[in-house]
Amino acid sequence: MRRVEGLPADLPDAARAYLDALPLGRIVGFPLAPLDGTGVPAWKTALFLDERDTLPGNMPSGYGYGETDGQAIVGALAEIAEAIWPTLTMRERPHRLGSYRDLVRSAGERGVVDPLTLCLPAGSPVGLDTPLAWTQAIRVATGEPVLVPLDVAAVDVFELPPGYQPFTTLITNGLGAGPDLEWAVGHGLLECLQRDGNGLAFRALDRGVVLELGPDIEPKTRALLDRLDALGIDVLPKFATDEFGFANLYVVGGEREGRGPRVPIMLSACGEACDPDRDRALHKALLEFCSARVRKSYGHGPSAEALAVAPPGYVEEFLDRATVSLAGEESRALRAMMDWARMDGSDLRRHLSGTVLSRQGSRAFDTLPKNPGGDTRARGRFARETLDAAGFDVLAVDCSPPGAPIGVAKVIVPGLEVETMSYYRIGERNARKLIERDSPLIRFGEESATRRPVRLNAAALARFGGRQPLLDTAEVDRVVGPLYPLYREPEAHHVGYRLAQGRVA
């Protein structure tokens, strides 16, 4: 049975479509905006599955934000769809076992993804003869079937064959949802571009390039900036890249000295965006920044924060459902976030002052791409055509629920990169970017336990003149240091749960 609690009766049609498409269970929603004074609508939703033993430890939930409560609720429910439907569809889908070379014999080179183009972890032993588990994706431009490793298609361990060890940590990058598959693919593709473009440009590697906003900012964006200024919040919109003709930017900031924030973890809030249109990107990143403030406070602040907005019993039931993941939480992320949770605002600000909150240069906002581009479906099409022209192969795994009026997809673009600073995943593009910056993260010479080869195919290696680039993982760890919570966060409430018990980690 599907039961809905806490959501308003006048839901947008898109929200009802997501509700109708979700598996049976109890869906709970509540606003997070009361945790801050920005006035930006932000909602939390969660699905308590009726068959709780089906996916033990899996607690499908989502955060959403927007200009209205309706938009925020749609976003939060879309995140639940992204969290649950890939697992429900992929675990029932047949997979193939074999190496790249084995599968090419039957499917041809265009029918199988070369694993050496998938941004492997540095030093990974995976090669063309390594047995892997594969699932079917489609080539978005043509609809052709293409086999991709489950290691990059899956988002949860429930989707893997029993005993299978993926060659990298399963991640959600590239997930998208919408009213149809094309919309979902567009959503996921824009995220792939966003993460590829900002991965070496912000967080621990923040270059401090602040955007100079001129007088022609859209009125709704200017109004929100003025509201934040009146609250004593200094907003830092920053430039990541304009590669591929997209405005890739992010927004950070926090209260001025002596003004707070009320919960120190809010200082780590960040909103990201990648869009063909600079105005849309800035507005989206600014809304997400405001949403991140309450999300951080709710998820990783003192337990009283969550209890102040969640319905009675919700946090306790959430933790009960997540017991399995509490035991298996990524220890580095949990320890680091607990360290932050014990800091006061001044200490955390000092932590972030040399990177996240730094100002080292500027870029005029009106020099960024300006291409309104229509809705997510149209902008995704523009992104795919742009990448096709640049020689990239846009693939998508269809995870849409059968017979439902929504689409869910995981987009995979061999050659685009993600998670270099957290999981040492790196390929040709990030290696070249680091070399061009004369970064100590990339070395040449002898391999070692911490100087690990960037895994490249023969063509990519030739473009480096046959020299094997090495990622210095010890230097990566040094650079990231205590800033790891900017890359990986523990599950919501896990920090507050442990702190309330007086536990160190």
N, C-alpha and C positions, 0 to 999 in steps of 0.2 A: 504494500500500500504506500502511496506517496502522500506525505503530509508536509504542509508548509507552515512555518511559524516565523513571525516577526516581519514579514514583508508586507508592504502596503497593498491594498486591494487594486489600486489603479496602476498595475504594472504595464510597461510597454509590451507590445506584441513580441518583440525580440526576447524579452525576459521570459515570457510564457512559453515560447518555443523551446528555450533551454530547459525550463522546468519539465515540460512534457517529454523531453528527450532523455532526462536523467533516469538512472535505475531507481527501483523502488527503495524508499527510505524516508527519513525525516530530514527536511531541508530547513535550516535555521539561518536567519539573516538579521543583522542589526547594524546601525550606523556607528562609525568610528569617529566621525567629525567632532563629537563633544570633547574628545581628548586634546583638541587644539583650538585656536581661535581664528584660523585662516578662513573658515566658512566654506572651504572646498568640500563638496559631498564625497564621502568615502564610506564604503560598506564592506562588511565581512559576511560571507556566506559559507556554510558547511553542509555536507551531506553525511548523515549517519545512516549507513546502509542497513537495510533489514537483514541481509545475509552477511553479518559482520565477520564470520569465519572465512568468507570467500577470499578476502584480501587482508589477512591479519596485519595490523599495524598501518594499513593504508587509510589515511583520513582525508578524503577529498574535500578541499576547501579552496576558497578564492578571495582575493581582494579586488575591489573595483573602485574607480573614481571617475569623475566627469564634471560637467557643468551643472548637472541636475542629479537628484537622487536616482531617477530612472536610469540614466546613463551609468551611474556607478553600480547599480544592481545588475544591469546587463553585463558589465565587465566582470563582476564577481562571479556570476553564474557561468560565464564563458570560461573562466579559469577552472571551475569545477569540471566542466565538460572536457577541457584540455587535460585535467588531472586523471580522469577516470576512463574516458573512452579509448585512448590508446592502449591502456592495459587490458580492458575488456575485449577489444577486437584483436589485438596482437597475440594474446595468449591462446586464442582459438585458431589463429591462422597458421597454416602449415609452414614450416621452414625447411631449408635445405642445409645439409652439412657438407663441407668440402673446402678446398682451397680455391683461391682465385684462378689459378691455372686449370684446375679440374673443371670449374664451372664455365670457363671461357670456351672449352672444347664443345660444350653443348649449346651455350647461350650466345657465344660470340663476344668480341671485346666491347661492343656497344651495350651488351646486355648485362654486364657485370661491372661494378665499381672497383677500380684499383684501390686497395686499402692504403697504399702509400700516398694517396691524395687526400686522405681523410684527417689530416692533422693529428697524427698519432702522438702519444707521449714520447718525448725524447728518449732514445735508447730502447724503445719497444722492440721486442724480438719478432713482431709480426712482419711477415713478408708475403710474397706471391704464392708461396707453397704452404702457408700456415693454415691448418684446418680451422674454419670459422663457421658460425651459424648465420644463415642469410635469409632475408625476407624480401618480398617483392615491393618495389616502389614503381612510380611511373615517371617518365621524362615529361615534364610539364609542357614543353613546347610541342611535343608530338603525340603524347599518350602511350609511347612505347613502354613495355615492361623492362625494368632494370633491377637486378639483384643488389641489395645493399646489406652490409653486416648488421646483425641485430645489435651489435655493440654501439652503433650510432643511431639506429632506428628506435630502439627500446628506450623507455623512460622509467621502467620499474623492473625489479628483479622477477616479478611474477610473469613477465613476458619472455624470460629466457628458458631454454631447455634445462632440465634438472642437472645440477652439477656444472653448468657452463660458467666459465669465468671470462667476463668481457675484458677486452684489451684496454679499456678506459672506463672511468666512472660514468655511469649513465647520467645524462643531463637532459634538460627539457628545452634547450635552445632550439628554436625553429618551430615550436608548437604554435598552432593557430586555430581559431574557431570563428565561425560566422554563419550566416544564413545559407551558405552553400559551400561546396568544396573550393571553388575558385577564390571566394572571399577568404576562406581559411588559409589557403596557400599564400595569398597576398599578405595576410597578417604574419604568418610564419616567416616569409621571405624578408619582410622589412625588419623583423627581429634578427635574422641572420646577418643582414647588412649592418645593423646597429652594433651588434657585438663584435663583428669583424673590424668595424671602423674605430671603435673606442677602446678595444681591449688593451692596447699598449699606449693609450693616451690619457687615461684617467686613473683614479684610485691611487695605488702606490706609485704609478708612473705619471701622475698628473703633471702636465706641462705648464699649468697655470695660465692658459691662454683665455683671457676673459673677453667675452663679446661686448663690443661697444654698441649699445642700443640707441638708435637715432630717434627722431621725433615721429617717425611714421609707423611705429608699432601699432598693431591692431588694437582698437579701443578696449576689447575685453581683456586682452593681455595687459595693457597698460593699467587698467582698473585693478587687476589682481596684484600687479607689482606695487601699485600705490597702497593697496590694502596691507600688503606684507610690510612695506616700509613703515606704515603707521603703527604696526605691531612691534616695531623695533627689530625686524628680521632683515638682515643684509642678504640679498639674493645675489649669487654669483652664477650667471649663465656663462657656460664655457664651450669652447670650440674643440671638437675632436678631429673631424675631417670633412672634406666635401668631395671625397672620392666617388666616382661613378655618377656625379651630378646630384648627390643627395646632401642635404643639410644634416650632419650627424653632430649633435650637441647634447649637452647635459646641464643640469641645474643643481647646484649645491648651495650651502650657506647656513646661516643660523643667527640666533639672537646676538645683538651687539653686546659687548662687554658690560656686565652688570645688569643685563635684562633677562638672563635665563640661559638656556631653556628650562622649563619646569621639569622635564625629564631629560637628563644629559644625552641619552642615546639618540635623541632627535637630531643632534648635530651631525650624525652620520648619514642623514637622509640625502637621497639623490634621485633626480628624475632624468630619464634618458629618452632620446627620440632620434629617429632617422626617417627623413621624409624628403620627397622632391621639393617641398615648399618650406621655406625657412620659417614663415609665420606659423604654419601648422605645427612644425617641429618645436618651436619655442613654446607655444601654448600647451602642447601635450607634455613637454618636459616639466614645465612649471606646475601643471596640475599634478603630475606624478610626484614631484618634489613635495608638494603639500600632503599628498596621500602617504608618501613614505614617512613623513614625520609621525603621523598617527599609527601607521603600520609598525614602525619600530617601537614606539611607546607601548602599543598593545601587545606585540609579540615578544619583546625582549626587555621591557621595562619591569618594574616591580609588579608583583602579582595583583596589587590593588588597581593597576591601570586596566587590565583586562576585566577584572571583576566589576569595574565601574560602568562598563558598557555592555558586557555580555549578559544574556538572560541568566537567571538563577540556575545553577547546576551545569551550565554549559561547559565551563573550563574543566570541571572535574570529569565530565563525561568525555570531553575531548582527550584529556590525558589518559583516561582509562582505555579508550580506543587505540591510543598511540603508544601503549605500553611497549609493544615490540620495537617500535622505532626509538623509543627512549633508551632501550638497552643497546641498540645498534647505532646510535647517533655518531656522526663523524666527530671524533674526539677533539681534533684540532680546532674546528669551528666552535664547538661548545666551550672549550676552555678559553679561547680567545674572547668570545662574546661575554663570558662570565667575568673576565678581567675588565672589560669595558663597563659592564653593568655595575661594577663596584667603584667606578671612577666618578668624581664630581665633574661639573661642566668645565671648569678651568683645566683640569687634567686632560680631559678628552679633547678639548680645543687645542691644547698644546700638541697632542698626539697627531692631530689632523692639520696643523697649521702649515707644515712644510710641503704638504701634498694637496689634499682635498681642498683646503681653504686658501691655497697659495694664489698669488697674483704675480705672474712673471712676464706677461706680455699681453697683447690685445689683438683682436681681429674685428673689423667692422662688420656688424650684422648684415648690412645691406650688400655685402659682397658674396653672401651665401646664395645657393640656388633658389630661384623663385619660380616654381612650376606647380600651380594649384592641384592639377592632376586628378580631381574627382574623388570618388569613394575608395575604400580599401581595395575593392576588386580592381578598379582601374589603376590605382597606384601600384598594386602588386604586379599587374600586367606590365606596367612601365618598367618596374624593377627587373622583371624576368627578361624582357626584351633587351634592356641595357646590359644585363649580365651575359645573355646569349651572345650579344655583339662583342663582348669582351673575352669570349672564349670559355665561359663557365657553363656548367651543366646543371640546371636547376631540377632537382628531383623531389618527389613528395610521396610519403606513405599515407594512403587514405585510411584514416581511423574513424570515419564517420559512423554514427550509430545507424544500423539498417532501418530504413523506413521513416526516419525522423527528419524534420524540416531544418536540420542544421548540418554543417560540415565541420569536420575536425581533421587536421592534417599535421604531420611532422615533416618539415622541409629540410632537405639535406643538400648542401651545395659544396661538392668537393672543391677544395682550393680556398674557400672562405674559412676563417680561423676563429677559435674560441678557447678559453681556459688555459692560456699559456702560463699565467702567473699563479694559478691555483693547482692545476693538474699537470703542468709541464707539457701540455699539448702544443705542438708547434709544427708548422710546415714551411713551405718556401716563402710565402708572403711575409709572415712575421719574422722569419730569419732575415730576410732582406731588409725589412724596416729597421730592425735592430742594428744590422751592419751599417746601414746608411747613417744611423745616429752615432756610430762608433760606440755602441753600448757594450759594457763589459759582460752583458748576459750572453753574448755570442762569442765563441772562441774558435780558433783553428789550432790544429796540432794533435797532440796525443789525447786519446780518450782516457777517462778515469771513472771512478764510481760516481762522481758528481759532474763530470764534463761528458755529456751524453750526446750521441749523434742525432741530429735532426733527420728523421726518416724521410727520404726522398726517393722518387723513382729516377730512372736513368736520365730522362729528359730534364728534370729539375736539377739534378746534380750537375749536369753538363752546363746549365746556365750559371752555375757558380764556378765555372772553369774547372770542374772536376774536384774542387776542394770540398771536403766534408765539413760543414758547419756543426759546431757542438754547442748545446745549451748548457750553460753553467748553472746547474740546479742549486748549488750552494749559494750562488749570488742571487738567484731568484728568491730563495728563502730569506736571505739577508734583506733584500729590498722590500719584500712584503712584510716581513717581521710581524709586529703586533697589529698590522693593518689587515690581517686575514679576514676579519668579519666583513670587510668591504666586498669580499669575493664569495664567501660561503657563509650562510647563516644557518644556525640550528633551527629545528622546528619550533613553531610558536609555543610559548609557555614553558619550554624545557628549561630555560635559564631561570625564570621566576620560580618554577617548581623546585629546582635544586637549591636555589638561594633560600627559599622558605624552609627547606629542610636543614639548612646550615651546612650543605655539602660544598666541597671545594670545586668539584667537577663531576 
